[in-house]
């Protein structure tokens, strides 16, 4: 499940600074490319992956630092084989069978920036299906032993659009 947005996530924007300078970034399930544009602005070459690449093809056409890949991440094998990235961004997307491949795509010393909805969000809106909601501590549990956790949070967000979210910024250590 992918939820569209146009402005970069404050969490991703703040923690993108941990990605090694000029290192390649993977923006997985990139949607309209909000994080692709931000990573490019910070000097990173970016691979933007989504099943609908219409929005990012336009920005890639004027920026040779953006590579675009159309891939149905849920219906086909992992499209990136053993490619490694200095940064991997996943925002508002969860397909659990891909979690091992996503973690494997983070290079040694690279950074995982992952944020999406968590159990409890069904009270506030979409997604409501528990298949697309992280369980308490799930992202943290996946990275323990492989990554150094820089920041982790799980909880309610207030404001005009209430939600329950989980976020992690973690650096691959082993």
Number of C-alpha atoms within 10 A of each C-alpha: 16 16 13 14 13 10 12 16 15 9 16 21 15 10 17 23 12 18 23 16 12 14 17 24 29 29 25 23 26 27 26 22 28 18 27 28 21 18 27 17 10 13 14 23 22 27 20 27 25 21 14 16 19 14 13 23 19 12 17 19 12 9 13 10 15 23 18 20 18 15 19 15 17 14 7 8 11 15 14 13 10 11 11 19 24 25 28 26 24 20 25 22 20 22 13 14 11 14 14 11 15 20 18 17 22 25 21 16 19 24 32 32 24 23 25 24 28 27 22 19 22 16 12 12 12 14 21 16 11 14 14 20 27 22 15 16 14 13 22 19 9 13 19 12 11 15 22 16 18 13 14 15 15 22 16 14 12 9 6 6 8 13 22 21 21 24 23 23 26 27 25 22 14 10
